[in-house]
Structure formats: C-alpha cells, structure tokens
Amino acid sequence: MGLKRKKISSYDRDTFNAKGYLKRNYRARPDGIPDSPEDWLPWLLKNLKDTFAGGKLSGERLLDVGTGPAIHNLISAARHFPDITCAEFCQENREEVERWIHGEEDAFDWDPFIKYVCGLEGEEDWEARKEALRDAIQHVVFCDVRDKNPLGAFNGGPYDVVSSILALCGAAKDKAEFDAIVSNVGSLVKPGGTLILVCDLGTTHCSDGDRSYRHTPLDAAYILQTVRNSGFTDVQNDTLLFRGTERLKGWKGLIYLTARRCLE
Ligand SMILES: C[S@@+](CC[C@H](N)C(=O)[O-])C[C@H]1O[C@@H](n2cnc3c(N)ncnc32)[C@H](O)[C@@H]1O
C-alpha cells in the first residue's frame, strides 16, 4: 500500500492536536536547554527576556494572540505585566492553557522552560515565577485575527503590549490577508504601546503531528514593511537565518520584531 500524503488545511477552531504539537516542539535537552532545530527556541526566549528586561516596556496589560497550547513565550513578560490575556482560535489549545494554569495532572510540564528562562534572567526562585505566571494569566479567550475586531465580544482592549508568536503567517491565506491581520492585531495596541511579532520565514506549513496547517511564506522585508504600513514606528528586529537541514525543507528562519504604535 502506498503512503498517503498528508492533507494541508487551514487551522480549525475545533481540531488541533495540542498534546502532539507540544510534544513535537517543546522538549528540553538533559542539560536543560530547549531542544530545537538551529537553536531557535533559545534565540526566541533570549529575545523575549531582553525585550522585557528591567521593565523597559511600560504598562500592566498584555495580550498574546495565537497563544496556542503554549505559555513559554509569557515567562519573561509576566515578571512585569500582572494582567495577561491569552487569545487563541482553537478550543483545544485554550483548554490546554487552562489545564496548566489550574495545575491539572495531565497538563504539559513547562518547568524546564521556566527554569531555563529564570537561568537567563539570573532569577533563582523559578517556582515563585511559575506561580506568578499562573496568577498573571487572567483570561484565556477566543480570537480570530481575520476579524476586524479579533476579540469579538470580549472587550478588553486596547493593550499596553500585544505579542503574537508564530501565529499570523498560519492564519493568513495570502499576503493581502496577512496585511489585514497585522492591521487587525495592531489595532489592539494602545497608541504609544508595543507590538511584539515573531514570524517564521519561508514556511509553507506547520504540523501538530496529525495534520499539517498551511502557512503563507513571507520574507523579513515584507513583514517589516507591513508593520510600518499598519501605523507602527521604531521597528526593531532580529532575524535568525537557518543554515542547515531546516532550510532545505523550506523553513528559512525567523524574525523577531518590536514596534511602537504611532500616537494618533
Ligand atoms: C504554530 S501555532 C503557534 C502557537 C504558539 N504561539 C507557539 O509559539 O507555539 C499557530 C497558532 O495560531 C493559531 N491560529 C490559527 N489561525 C488563527 C486565527 N485565525 N486567529 C487566531 N489564532 C489563530 C492556531 O490555532 C495555533 O495555535
């Protein structure tokens, strides 16, 4: 019997293999360092640590869009932002985040990631940080970034900081929709507030182990211009360009950017 080719679909609000996605992507090596192709996870977590270091970003309220089933991107943020909202399209992912917040037995074990980020920050009491992160996540809500008002009836905005990590290229079917999505998400940032955006470069799909989800392949210059066109200034970025096997599979790297929403 021939091998069946996996169908590539768009994200679905009812179906995502949250546990499969976490197991596939978020492992730590025996030395405690996150295990990822081309070390993209240590690169990302260091960028997040640097962005939030010393309380550089002002405000109290942060929205993370497309959180997925994962909370590791919020560890550094929670040190300074006591009011965090996680917004996510897929119900299974929202439930997975809730399981971790409530310390349920079958929740994913993020302890290695919390210890790793605390190590980067020179913080010893990682258990206190874990509890602080649990307390800081005050809402886990539905969102669809393709809507002009992504949070729908949940009227929480605008926010001091809005972050979105590896979510927007997957939500967009083409460049025009990516532009609209950045504008929709950008509208949730307060004038003068900060957008943190991380996108994969060149990726055509992402897998949760069961299914593959279509991503719009974009380059760094296009993403930076889209953010500027959406009313943001002071755009700063760091790109990680892959050299090894991931590049051969079409995943060229990642861009991490921060930008300030123009005052109206
Ligand atoms: C590759 S995962 C990234 C998850 C997480 N931020 C991380 O760093 O692992 C992409 C996420 O985008 C979410 N997503 C897809 N379409 C979306 C949409 N239209 N609105 C909001 N989120 C969406 C998916 O459900 C999924 O959780």
The ligand as a Gaussian input file, in Angstrom:
#p B3LYP/6-31G(d) Opt

LIG

0 1
 C        2.214000      27.436000      15.122000
 S        0.995000      27.719000      16.346000
 C        1.853000      28.837000      17.448000
 C        1.374000      28.697000      18.859000
 C        2.229000      29.397000      19.919000
 N        2.161000      30.838000      19.836000
 C        3.653000      28.925000      19.917000
 O        4.564000      29.778000      19.949000
 O        3.877000      27.714000      19.947000
 C       -0.138000      28.791000      15.496000
 C       -1.342000      29.168000      16.340000
 O       -2.131000      30.149000      15.643000
 C       -3.497000      29.862000      15.916000
 N       -4.353000      30.439000      14.867000
 C       -4.560000      29.965000      13.623000
 N       -5.472000      30.717000      12.975000
 C       -5.833000      31.698000      13.833000
 C       -6.748000      32.780000      13.753000
 N       -7.465000      32.982000      12.651000
 N       -6.874000      33.605000      14.819000
 C       -6.130000      33.391000      15.950000
 N       -5.253000      32.373000      16.094000
 C       -5.106000      31.535000      15.048000
 C       -3.548000      28.341000      15.889000
 O       -4.707000      27.818000      16.497000
 C       -2.270000      27.990000      16.616000
 O       -2.473000      27.893000      17.996000

